[in-house]
């Protein structure tokens, strides 16, 4: 089990708490939601990127950031959220 993050943690309102819609919460407004501009920045894309470019950028970044490859859970979750914001919940 991992130690608690600095500054507390462990309460129901922490970064791992579930929001009302069943998703895990996180930093930022509305329990981890991010803007389209922030999602583009996270994936290193320009406005107007195609769905194929979004998928390719997500795949490239996830290869290094995936927890099974020694990456961070938090970074992988942010990359997945960015993809979801740009492509929609079923944009796989």
Z-matrix of the N, CA and C atoms (Angstrom, degrees):
N
C 1 1.431
C 2 1.516 1 110.32
N 3 1.314 2 117.70 1 140.73
C 4 1.452 3 122.05 2 -177.55
C 5 1.513 4 111.37 3 -81.19
N 6 1.346 5 117.62 4 147.42
C 7 1.456 6 119.95 5 175.87
C 8 1.524 7 110.51 6 -69.48
N 9 1.329 8 115.61 7 157.00
C 10 1.466 9 120.98 8 179.48
C 11 1.520 10 109.63 9 -65.06
N 12 1.345 11 117.44 10 145.71
C 13 1.456 12 119.61 11 179.37
C 14 1.523 13 110.84 12 -67.96
N 15 1.338 14 117.40 13 157.30
C 16 1.463 15 119.58 14 178.24
C 17 1.516 16 110.27 15 -58.56
N 18 1.293 17 116.43 16 144.07
C 19 1.461 18 120.53 17 179.26
C 20 1.505 19 113.34 18 88.15
N 21 1.289 20 117.76 19 16.57
C 22 1.459 21 119.23 20 176.20
C 23 1.503 22 111.84 21 107.70
N 24 1.295 23 115.12 22 -145.29
C 25 1.457 24 120.74 23 -176.86
C 26 1.509 25 109.12 24 113.80
N 27 1.271 26 115.87 25 169.07
C 28 1.443 27 120.44 26 178.83
C 29 1.506 28 113.59 27 98.01
N 30 1.333 29 117.79 28 -16.52
C 31 1.460 30 120.57 29 178.61
C 32 1.508 31 110.84 30 -83.20
N 33 1.316 32 117.25 31 166.80
C 34 1.447 33 121.37 32 -178.73
C 35 1.516 34 112.42 33 -68.38
N 36 1.328 35 118.27 34 -16.28
C 37 1.453 36 119.70 35 -179.61
C 38 1.519 37 112.31 36 -95.33
N 39 1.310 38 118.96 37 7.83
C 40 1.462 39 123.07 38 -177.42
C 41 1.514 40 112.24 39 -74.27
N 42 1.317 41 116.18 40 -178.55
C 43 1.456 42 122.03 41 -174.30
C 44 1.526 43 112.70 42 -65.02
N 45 1.316 44 119.39 43 -20.46
C 46 1.452 45 120.32 44 -179.99
C 47 1.509 46 113.79 45 -98.14
N 48 1.331 47 116.99 46 2.51
C 49 1.458 48 121.05 47 -177.54
C 50 1.522 49 110.20 48 -68.67
N 51 1.298 50 116.69 49 146.90
C 52 1.465 51 120.59 50 177.52
C 53 1.515 52 108.90 51 -80.84
N 54 1.328 53 114.58 52 141.75
C 55 1.453 54 120.10 53 176.62
C 56 1.516 55 108.14 54 -88.86
N 57 1.307 56 116.46 55 177.39
C 58 1.455 57 120.93 56 -177.57
C 59 1.517 58 113.35 57 -62.67
N 60 1.344 59 117.91 58 -25.07
C 61 1.454 60 119.78 59 -178.60
C 62 1.528 61 112.79 60 -93.47
N 63 1.352 62 117.54 61 8.03
C 64 1.448 63 121.34 62 175.18
C 65 1.516 64 114.96 63 92.91
N 66 1.342 65 117.33 64 -10.36
C 67 1.456 66 119.10 65 178.21
C 68 1.513 67 109.57 66 -82.41
N 69 1.313 68 116.20 67 157.06
C 70 1.457 69 119.80 68 175.68
C 71 1.512 70 109.14 69 -73.86
N 72 1.323 71 116.09 70 139.43
C 73 1.462 72 121.47 71 178.93
C 74 1.509 73 110.50 72 -77.91
N 75 1.298 74 115.73 73 176.23
C 76 1.451 75 120.62 74 179.76
C 77 1.506 76 109.87 75 -169.12
N 78 1.295 77 116.53 76 -164.36
C 79 1.445 78 120.99 77 178.59
C 80 1.514 79 109.28 78 -72.71
N 81 1.322 80 116.45 79 147.74
C 82 1.451 81 120.51 80 174.42
C 83 1.505 82 111.77 81 104.57
N 84 1.309 83 114.92 82 176.79
C 85 1.455 84 121.26 83 -177.19
C 86 1.519 85 112.37 84 -69.28
N 87 1.286 86 116.52 85 153.76
C 88 1.466 87 124.57 86 176.21
C 89 1.512 88 113.32 87 52.27
N 90 1.316 89 117.31 88 42.81
C 91 1.458 90 120.97 89 171.59
C 92 1.510 91 114.96 90 66.56
N 93 1.318 92 118.77 91 38.16
C 94 1.449 93 120.57 92 174.71
C 95 1.512 94 114.37 93 107.83
N 96 1.342 95 118.43 94 0.37
C 97 1.457 96 120.07 95 178.57
C 98 1.522 97 109.22 96 -65.79
N 99 1.326 98 116.14 97 150.75
C 100 1.458 99 119.67 98 177.97
C 101 1.516 100 108.46 99 -134.03
N 102 1.310 101 115.62 100 157.64
C 103 1.457 102 120.82 101 179.12
C 104 1.526 103 109.76 102 -78.85
N 105 1.312 104 114.94 103 163.78
C 106 1.463 105 120.29 104 177.17
C 107 1.528 106 110.45 105 -62.46
N 108 1.328 107 116.72 106 -40.14
C 109 1.468 108 120.77 107 179.57
C 110 1.530 109 111.00 108 -62.59
N 111 1.339 110 116.41 109 -41.81
C 112 1.466 111 120.24 110 178.27
C 113 1.531 112 110.52 111 -65.44
N 114 1.325 113 116.84 112 -40.00
C 115 1.462 114 120.65 113 179.06
C 116 1.530 115 110.76 114 -62.72
N 117 1.328 116 116.80 115 -41.92
C 118 1.459 117 120.51 116 177.76
C 119 1.521 118 110.99 117 -62.77
N 120 1.333 119 116.62 118 -41.52
C 121 1.460 120 120.79 119 179.78
C 122 1.529 121 111.37 120 -64.63
N 123 1.325 122 117.06 121 -43.02
C 124 1.463 123 121.40 122 -179.52
C 125 1.531 124 110.88 123 -60.59
N 126 1.323 125 116.34 124 -40.36
C 127 1.458 126 120.35 125 -178.87
C 128 1.531 127 112.36 126 -86.66
N 129 1.339 128 117.42 127 -3.93
C 130 1.459 129 121.09 128 178.11
C 131 1.516 130 113.00 129 71.48
N 132 1.329 131 116.55 130 35.84
C 133 1.455 132 121.15 131 -176.19
C 134 1.523 133 111.38 132 -112.82
N 135 1.328 134 115.10 133 161.33
C 136 1.461 135 121.12 134 175.71
C 137 1.531 136 109.05 135 -93.97
N 138 1.339 137 117.32 136 157.38
C 139 1.470 138 118.78 137 174.25
C 140 1.532 139 108.87 138 -59.39
N 141 1.294 140 116.21 139 142.02
C 142 1.452 141 120.81 140 -179.18
C 143 1.521 142 113.71 141 89.07
N 144 1.325 143 117.73 142 10.02
C 145 1.463 144 121.06 143 178.47
C 146 1.529 145 109.28 144 -63.36
N 147 1.316 146 115.42 145 143.11
C 148 1.464 147 120.29 146 179.90
C 149 1.532 148 109.91 147 -78.37
N 150 1.318 149 115.26 148 166.07
C 151 1.461 150 120.38 149 177.68
C 152 1.526 151 110.80 150 -60.16
N 153 1.317 152 116.99 151 -38.16
C 154 1.464 153 120.36 152 179.12
C 155 1.531 154 110.82 153 -65.31
N 156 1.325 155 117.67 154 -39.72
C 157 1.467 156 121.11 155 177.68
C 158 1.521 157 111.20 156 -65.86
N 159 1.333 158 116.46 157 -38.38
C 160 1.468 159 121.24 158 179.01
C 161 1.525 160 109.57 159 -64.39
N 162 1.342 161 116.16 160 -46.98
C 163 1.463 162 119.76 161 179.86
C 164 1.531 163 111.55 162 -62.66
N 165 1.326 164 116.92 163 -41.44
C 166 1.464 165 121.01 164 -178.84
C 167 1.531 166 111.08 165 -65.56
N 168 1.337 167 117.04 166 -42.51
C 169 1.466 168 120.56 167 179.40
C 170 1.522 169 110.24 168 -65.46
N 171 1.331 170 117.07 169 -42.17
C 172 1.461 171 121.37 170 179.11
C 173 1.526 172 109.71 171 -61.97
N 174 1.317 173 117.12 172 -46.23
C 175 1.464 174 121.07 173 -178.58
C 176 1.530 175 110.91 174 -62.38
N 177 1.331 176 116.58 175 -45.27
C 178 1.465 177 121.42 176 -178.67
C 179 1.525 178 110.78 177 -60.87
N 180 1.326 179 117.13 178 -44.85
C 181 1.464 180 120.56 179 -178.45
C 182 1.531 181 111.97 180 -72.89
N 183 1.324 182 117.45 181 -34.87
C 184 1.468 183 120.66 182 -178.89
C 185 1.527 184 112.46 183 -69.29
N 186 1.333 185 117.48 184 -27.64
C 187 1.465 186 118.69 185 178.37
C 188 1.523 187 111.19 186 -59.28
N 189 1.316 188 117.19 187 -35.65
C 190 1.467 189 120.78 188 179.86
C 191 1.523 190 112.04 189 -89.62
N 192 1.339 191 117.34 190 -31.72
C 193 1.463 192 120.75 191 -172.16
C 194 1.522 193 113.84 192 -92.55
N 195 1.329 194 118.68 193 -9.46
C 196 1.466 195 120.33 194 -175.25
C 197 1.533 196 110.14 195 -64.19
N 198 1.327 197 117.55 196 135.88
C 199 1.468 198 120.96 197 -179.79
C 200 1.530 199 113.86 198 -56.05
N 201 1.308 200 118.44 199 -32.92
C 202 1.469 201 121.23 200 178.96
C 203 1.528 202 112.18 201 -70.02
N 204 1.337 203 116.52 202 -17.83
C 205 1.467 204 121.31 203 178.47
C 206 1.526 205 110.61 204 -102.08
N 207 1.319 206 116.98 205 15.57
C 208 1.454 207 121.44 206 178.95
C 209 1.508 208 113.94 207 88.52
N 210 1.329 209 117.05 208 11.67
C 211 1.460 210 121.64 209 -179.95
C 212 1.515 211 112.05 210 -87.02
N 213 1.292 212 115.02 211 -172.44
C 214 1.456 213 123.14 212 -175.44
C 215 1.531 214 111.31 213 -96.76
N 216 1.322 215 116.51 214 135.63
C 217 1.471 216 121.31 215 174.55
C 218 1.522 217 110.38 216 -59.21
N 219 1.335 218 115.32 217 -42.50
C 220 1.466 219 120.68 218 -175.61
C 221 1.524 220 110.31 219 -65.61
N 222 1.324 221 117.37 220 -45.30
C 223 1.465 222 120.69 221 -179.28
C 224 1.530 223 109.93 222 -65.14
N 225 1.316 224 117.48 223 -43.00
C 226 1.463 225 120.68 224 178.59
C 227 1.525 226 110.65 225 -60.92
N 228 1.320 227 117.32 226 -40.70
C 229 1.466 228 120.95 227 178.44
C 230 1.523 229 111.19 228 -64.48
N 231 1.341 230 117.54 229 -40.12
C 232 1.468 231 121.31 230 178.48
C 233 1.532 232 110.48 231 -65.92
N 234 1.326 233 117.20 232 -40.11
C 235 1.463 234 120.01 233 177.86
C 236 1.531 235 110.54 234 -64.17
N 237 1.326 236 117.11 235 -42.35
C 238 1.463 237 120.60 236 178.22
C 239 1.520 238 111.40 237 -64.44
N 240 1.343 239 116.88 238 -40.35
C 241 1.460 240 120.31 239 178.70
C 242 1.519 241 110.18 240 -65.62
N 243 1.329 242 117.57 241 -40.60
C 244 1.464 243 120.97 242 178.22
C 245 1.528 244 110.25 243 -60.69
N 246 1.335 245 117.25 244 -44.63
C 247 1.469 246 120.69 245 177.61
C 248 1.522 247 110.74 246 -60.89
N 249 1.335 248 116.07 247 -42.23
C 250 1.459 249 119.81 248 -178.99
C 251 1.526 250 111.78 249 -65.52
N 252 1.339 251 116.50 250 -39.80
C 253 1.473 252 120.03 251 178.59
C 254 1.525 253 109.92 252 -62.05
N 255 1.326 254 117.37 253 -40.98
C 256 1.457 255 120.78 254 -175.45
C 257 1.527 256 113.61 255 -81.15
N 258 1.319 257 117.79 256 -33.89
C 259 1.463 258 120.92 257 -175.35
C 260 1.525 259 113.79 258 -106.53
N 261 1.323 260 117.34 259 -13.29
C 262 1.450 261 120.09 260 -174.41
C 263 1.508 262 110.20 261 93.20
N 264 1.337 263 117.92 262 166.79
C 265 1.454 264 121.27 263 -174.38
C 266 1.531 265 114.01 264 -66.18
N 267 1.323 266 118.01 265 -18.56
C 268 1.468 267 120.28 266 -178.17
C 269 1.519 268 111.50 267 -116.99
N 270 1.339 269 116.76 268 28.51
C 271 1.462 270 120.62 269 -175.64
C 272 1.507 271 113.99 270 -87.78
N 273 1.318 272 117.31 271 32.77
C 274 1.465 273 120.30 272 -179.37
C 275 1.495 274 111.49 273 -82.50
